[in-house]
C-alpha cells in the first residue's frame, strides 16, 4: 500500500539549530519565570542526521500547570493545541506551529512533560 502523504527526509541543515534557538527565544518570553526547560529534541537536534524538517521542542516543568496556564499565550503565537493526541498520550500535550497556515507540515512542534 502506498502512502498518499509520503514522509520527506531532508539532508541535515545547519539552519535547524538556528530555527530552534529563534523559537526558544520566543518561548523564553512566554515562560519568563525560568521554571520551564526548553530543549531541542528529535532528529533535527542530531548534527549531520537527515530528518523531517520539523523542529521538535520539549517543554519540561515541575508542574504541568506552569505550562497549561500559558496555552492561551502559545495559541496567540500561532501554536495549535492538539488535544486529540491526549487520547493516546494523556500527557504530554502537543502543540504545533505551522510556518504557513496552509502547510501540511508544521515547522515546529512542542511536547510537554513533567
C-alpha positions in Angstrom: 0.0 0.0 0.0 1.4 3.4 -1.0 1.2 6.3 1.5 -0.7 9.2 -0.1 1.4 11.5 2.1 4.9 10.3 1.9 7.3 11.5 4.6 10.2 13.6 3.3 13.6 13.1 4.9 15.8 16.0 4.1 19.6 16.2 4.4 20.8 17.8 7.6 20.5 21.6 7.6 22.7 23.9 9.7 19.7 26.1 9.9 17.8 23.7 12.2 19.7 24.7 15.4 19.2 28.3 14.4 15.5 27.8 13.9 15.3 26.1 17.4 17.2 29.0 19.0 14.9 31.5 17.4 11.9 29.6 18.7 13.5 29.1 22.1 13.9 32.9 22.4 10.1 33.4 21.7 9.2 30.6 24.2 11.5 32.1 26.9 9.4 35.3 26.7 6.2 33.3 27.3 7.9 31.2 30.1 9.8 34.1 31.6 9.8 32.7 35.1 12.6 30.3 34.2 10.7 27.4 35.7 10.3 25.7 32.3 13.1 24.0 30.5 13.1 24.4 26.7 15.1 21.7 24.8 15.7 20.8 21.2 14.9 17.1 20.7 14.3 14.7 17.9 16.2 14.0 14.7 16.8 17.7 13.8 18.8 18.1 17.0 21.3 15.5 15.9 24.1 17.1 13.8 24.5 15.6 10.3 21.4 13.4 10.6 18.8 13.7 7.8 15.3 14.3 9.2 11.8 15.6 8.5 12.2 19.4 8.6 10.2 19.8 11.8 11.9 21.2 14.9 10.8 19.2 17.9 10.9 21.1 21.2 10.4 19.7 24.7 9.0 21.9 27.4 9.7 20.4 30.8 8.3 21.7 34.2 7.9 20.5 37.8 4.2 21.2 37.4 2.2 20.9 34.3 0.1 23.8 35.5 3.0 26.1 34.7 2.6 25.2 31.0 -1.1 24.7 30.9 -1.5 28.3 32.1 0.4 29.5 29.1 -1.5 27.7 26.4 -3.5 30.9 25.6 -0.2 32.7 25.0 1.1 29.9 22.8 -2.1 30.0 20.8 -1.6 33.7 20.3 1.8 33.0 18.9 0.3 30.6 16.3 0.7 27.3 18.0 -2.3 25.0 17.7 -3.3 22.9 20.8 -3.8 19.3 19.7 -5.9 17.6 22.5 -6.8 14.7 20.1 -3.3 13.3 20.9 -4.2 13.1 24.6 -6.4 10.2 23.8 -3.3 8.1 23.1 -0.9 10.1 25.3 -2.7 11.5 28.4 0.4 13.6 28.9 2.3 15.2 27.2 0.3 17.8 25.4 1.3 18.5 21.9 1.2 21.9 20.3 2.2 22.6 16.6 3.1 25.7 14.8 3.0 25.9 11.0 5.3 28.2 9.2 2.5 28.6 6.6 -1.1 28.1 7.9 -1.9 26.2 4.7 1.2 24.0 5.1 0.6 20.3 5.7 3.8 20.0 7.9 4.5 22.0 11.0 7.7 23.9 11.3 8.0 23.3 15.0 6.3 21.1 17.5 6.3 21.4 21.3 5.9 18.4 23.6 5.2 18.9 27.2 6.4 16.8 30.1 6.5 17.0 33.9 
